[in-house]
Amino acid sequence: VEKFKRLKNEGNDFVKAGEYEEAVNKYSECMKLNTEECTVYTNRALCYLKLYKYEEAKRDCDHVLQIEDSNVKAFYRRALAYKGLQVRKKNMAGI
């Protein structure tokens, strides 16, 4: 439990510093310790959105919504991921 909290806090600190790749690594380590903690998934989804990794963000949000079907952050971030995927699809069509 202590290691999980420490890793999560380190991830949060990386997010505040704008270091999203490092934060993703910390949150991923948290998930190895606890796959049911929704906040690390929604936090990692936020990082993926910042890194334009929309498919990964959507996957994390889908996972959360299987556990908590009314998680507002997961719904919101999944919507942002869908929006990013749509924009990417339109841009690819224009090329």
Backbone torsions as a table, in degrees:
resi	resn	phi	psi	omega
1	VAL	NA	-43.3	-179.5
2	GLU	-64.1	-42.8	-179.8
3	LYS	-62.7	-41.3	178.5
4	PHE	-58.5	-49.5	-179.2
5	LYS	-61.3	-41.9	-179.1
6	ARG	-63.1	-46.2	179.5
7	LEU	-62.6	-42.8	179.9
8	LYS	-62.5	-44.0	178.8
9	ASN	-64.5	-38.4	176.9
10	GLU	-63.6	-41.3	176.9
11	GLY	-60.8	-44.8	179.2
12	ASN	-61.1	-40.0	178.6
13	ASP	-64.2	-39.9	177.5
14	PHE	-63.5	-38.9	178.0
15	VAL	-61.5	-46.7	179.9
16	LYS	-59.9	-31.2	-179.7
17	ALA	-86.0	-3.0	-179.8
18	GLY	77.9	16.3	-179.6
19	GLU	-100.0	80.2	-169.6
20	TYR	-73.3	-35.1	178.0
21	GLU	-61.5	-44.9	179.5
22	GLU	-64.3	-39.6	178.6
23	ALA	-62.9	-42.9	178.0
24	VAL	-56.2	-43.7	-179.5
25	ASN	-61.4	-43.0	-179.8
26	LYS	-65.5	-45.4	179.6
27	TYR	-64.4	-36.6	178.5
28	SER	-64.2	-39.0	175.8
29	GLU	-63.1	-39.7	177.1
30	CYS	-58.3	-40.4	-176.3
31	MET	-65.9	-27.7	176.2
32	LYS	-67.1	-27.8	-179.2
33	LEU	-88.3	-31.0	-177.5
34	ASN	-154.5	110.3	-178.0
35	THR	-87.4	-5.7	-176.0
36	GLU	-98.6	-7.9	-177.1
37	GLU	-80.5	104.2	-172.8
38	CYS	-65.7	-33.0	-174.5
39	THR	-62.1	-34.8	179.5
40	VAL	-69.0	-30.0	176.7
41	TYR	-71.5	-43.8	179.4
42	THR	-68.9	-34.0	176.8
43	ASN	-66.0	-43.7	179.9
44	ARG	-66.7	-35.5	176.6
45	ALA	-60.2	-41.3	176.6
46	LEU	-58.2	-45.1	179.2
47	CYS	-62.1	-44.0	178.7
48	TYR	-60.5	-39.0	177.3
49	LEU	-61.6	-43.2	-179.8
50	LYS	-64.7	-27.5	-179.4
51	LEU	-93.8	6.9	-179.3
52	TYR	62.0	29.5	177.0
53	LYS	-101.8	75.4	-170.4
54	TYR	-69.7	-37.2	-179.6
55	GLU	-62.9	-42.7	179.1
56	GLU	-66.0	-40.7	178.5
57	ALA	-62.1	-44.0	178.8
58	LYS	-60.7	-42.8	-178.9
59	ARG	-61.3	-44.4	178.4
60	ASP	-62.6	-42.0	179.4
61	CYS	-66.3	-39.5	176.6
62	ASP	-59.6	-41.6	179.5
63	HIS	-60.7	-46.7	179.8
64	VAL	-60.4	-44.5	-175.9
65	LEU	-68.8	-19.3	172.6
66	GLN	-73.1	-30.2	179.9
67	ILE	-87.2	-48.6	-179.0
68	GLU	-124.2	97.7	-173.2
69	ASP	-73.2	-0.3	178.1
70	SER	-123.1	23.7	-179.2
71	ASN	-73.5	109.3	-173.9
72	VAL	-64.2	-42.3	179.7
73	LYS	-60.7	-40.9	-179.4
74	ALA	-64.7	-42.9	177.1
75	PHE	-61.2	-46.2	-177.2
76	TYR	-64.1	-47.8	-177.3
77	ARG	-69.9	-31.1	175.6
78	ARG	-67.2	-38.2	176.7
79	ALA	-61.7	-41.7	177.3
80	LEU	-63.5	-38.2	178.5
81	ALA	-64.8	-44.9	177.2
82	TYR	-60.0	-41.9	179.6
83	LYS	-61.8	-44.7	178.3
84	GLY	-61.7	-40.1	178.4
85	LEU	-65.8	-37.8	178.5
86	GLN	-65.5	-44.0	179.4
87	VAL	-61.6	-43.9	180.0
88	ARG	-62.2	-40.5	-179.4
89	LYS	-63.9	-42.8	178.6
90	LYS	-63.7	-41.3	179.5
91	ASN	-65.0	-39.0	179.4
92	MET	-66.9	-36.1	179.4
93	ALA	-65.6	-30.7	-178.4
94	GLY	-79.1	-13.8	-177.0
95	ILE	-82.2	NA	NA
